Amino acid sequence: MQTWIRFDAGDGRPRTGRLDGKRVFEHDGPGYAVPRPTGVSFPRSEVRLLAPCEPGKIVALWNNFHALARKLDKPAPAHPLFLLKPASSLAGPGDTIARPSGYTGKIVFEGELGIVIGRVCRDVPVDRASDYIFGYTAVNDVTAAELIAADPTFAQWCRAKGSDTFGCIGPAIVTGFNWRDATVVTRLDGAERQRYPLSDMIFGPEELVSRLSRDLTLMPGDVIACGTSLGVGSMKAGSVVEVCIDGIGSLVNAVGG
């Protein structure tokens, strides 16, 4: 397993590095591009974490956990149900989640596992899908919940989930991560709101990558947000939300006014 981050060492220039203990070893490109080390390292305590990749798109799943499907009385889908969050929705660790202008309704957290694509991926069979997964990260798939059904003639999923800062990703990308034994825990102002096993997924990462690659080309750095399970809830201005996955770390963001 390796832990990759993007970071600012204090000069405002985004850098890529491999985190090893208490030091960050700078590399000359994103981890999925097989970068070379520059020979420069920094103490972890002296760098500011950024979103660990810059996806061209975030593919966000809906109804991908058995427990939530049972609660909603929805059948398991025959094919992954998804929407796209734009690149402009990206937010990193410590970034503030901004309320969309003119929107006064609920803003909801959804703690999720994120798959980071490492190679151009199109029509990939499931038995080769793992070759296209660079690593895994944590995601908060933020949603302006009341926008989805604001127009009775058209469900506005992309508008509800695509605002600036609504695609929170981080704190790192971990390669070789054993997702089958992992749990997602989401805390709001320190109180646990979600705790669910990733083994409850309807479509696991390899099947997601394979099936989604039939629908659209996945590019290096793209992120698949695997969907959430029970316990989503709303956030108020000033709240702090933490999505924690052991082995990956904690993604922490505050909610703005």
C-alpha positions, 0 to 999 in steps of 0.5 A: 500500500502507498499513500499519495497526496496533493499538497501546498508546501507554502508557496501556493504551488500544488505538488504531488507526493507520497506520504511515508510516516511523518514526511512527504516525498515530492514526485513530478506528477500524479501517482497514477502517472508513475511519476519520478521522485524529485528528491525533495521532501517535507515534514507532513506537519508543514504542508497543507493538503489539497484534493488528492486528484483533479478529476475531469468528472466524478461519477456518483452512484445511487442505490448501491447498498443493500441496506439502503435499498431495503429501507427505501423499498427499492429493488437492486438495480440491474446496472449501476445508477449514476449521475455526473458531478462536474470538475468544478464541484471539487473540494479538498480536505479543509475546504469550506462547503459553500451554500449555493446562491439563493438556495435556502433548503437542506444541504445533506452529507453522504459519506462514501468510498471513492475509486480513483481511475489510473488509466484510460478505461473503456469497455473493460471486462470485469476480470481486468478492471482492477488494473484500471483502479489506481487507488481509493479515497474518501468522498462526501457527495454533498447534495442540495436535497430540495433541488432534486424535485424542485421542478415536478417535470424534471428531477434535477440530480446534477443541479442538486449535486453539482454545485461548487464544493459539493464534491469533497475528496480526500485526504489521500489516495491509497493504493492496494486498499482492501475495501472489502473489510473496510467501514465508512464512518461519518460524523457531524460535529463529532456525533456519529451519523453513519457507520456501514460496511463497504462489503454491503455494496450491490456493485463492488469497485471492479464491477462498477469500473467494468460496467461504467466503462461501457457507458463512458470513457473513464480517464486517469484521475476520474473518481467514482463515488460508490454511493452511500448507505443509511444515515445521511442527514442535513448540515447547518452553517458552521457544522463540521462533517468528517468522513472517515475510512480506516486505512485512508484517513479522515476527510474533514470539511466545514459548512459555510453560511 
